[in-house]
Amino acid sequence: MFNLTFDPTLNLISALILGYVFVLAGLHKCRAPAEFATTLANYKILPESLARQGVYLVPVAEIMTGVALLIPSTARLAAFPAGALLCIYIAAIGINLLRGRRNIDCGCGGPAQKQAISEWMIVRNGLLLGLAFITVCQVDPRALLWFDWLTIIPATVMGCLFYNIINQLLVNKDLLKSLA
C-alpha cells in the first residue's frame, strides 16, 4: 500500500497558507454581503432559496475552516472541508466557463478586487487543493524545533504574499482589458 508522509514543516506551512486564504476570502464576503449575493446568483447554479442562504453560509464556512486550519491540532481535519469547498469552487467556475459565461465576478476578493472567472482561477484553486492534500497527509513523527520555525515563518509569509500577488495580477488583467 502507498503511504505518503510529509515533513511536519511542509504540513504546517500548507495549513497556515490555506488558513490565511480562507479567512481572507470569508472576511471579504462578510464585508459586502449584497455584492456577494449578486455574485452567487450570477453563477446560476444554486436555486434562488439556496443562493440566499449561501450568502451567509459560505463566508461562515470559509472563516471557520480557515481558523481551524490555523490551529495545528485541528488543521488536518479542517483540510477536508477546505478541499470540498475548493472542489465546489472549481466546479462552479468550470461549469460557467463551459457555458461561455466569463464575465462573472469570482467573488474571491470582495468588491474592491473584482475579477472575472477564468481558467487561471481553476489552476489557482487546484494549487490550493494541493495544499489541502498536503495538510491531510500523514507527517513524519518528529517534534518541531526552533530552527524549523526559521523555515515555517518566512515560507508562510512568502506563500501568502504570492497568493496576494497572483490575485492582484488577475484583477489587473481584467482592469487592463476594460481599459482597452
Disulfide bonds with the S-S distance in Angstrom:
Cys106-Cys108 2.48
